[in-house]
């Protein structure tokens, strides 16, 4: 089942994120932040849960813009599937959920960023219809 994360998911989310960025010294998953995201109508911390265990997660941010009338766009980040449960369509289900939601609000597009070294993830995203050759992503960490 896909649902929005709540405060009680903090420990399992931390475990998933550690699989995404194992050497991060800045990671700090806070219950308060999970709750803030949950209450924000334009931000979603989604989790895929089976039998009380979080097996995947994705963050969706809805961004307003002026270029395409009233049509917003979505930004997807931190897509992760538990390493012991990959190849079970969990990531696909999360991305389909995101896409259906974005269609329901008439979003113009969905953007997704992925670490340049995660080539298997890139292949997965391309199979799901995301093009890695349309734009070039840039990040500046603060």
Secondary structure, DSSP 8 states (H G I E B T S, - for coil): -EEE--GGGHHHHHHHHHHHSTT-SS----HHHHHHHHH-TTEEEEEEEETTEEEEEEEEEEE--STTTT--EEEEEEEEE-GGGTTSSHHHHHHHHHHHHHHHTT-S-EEE---TT-HHHHHHHHHTT--SSS--------
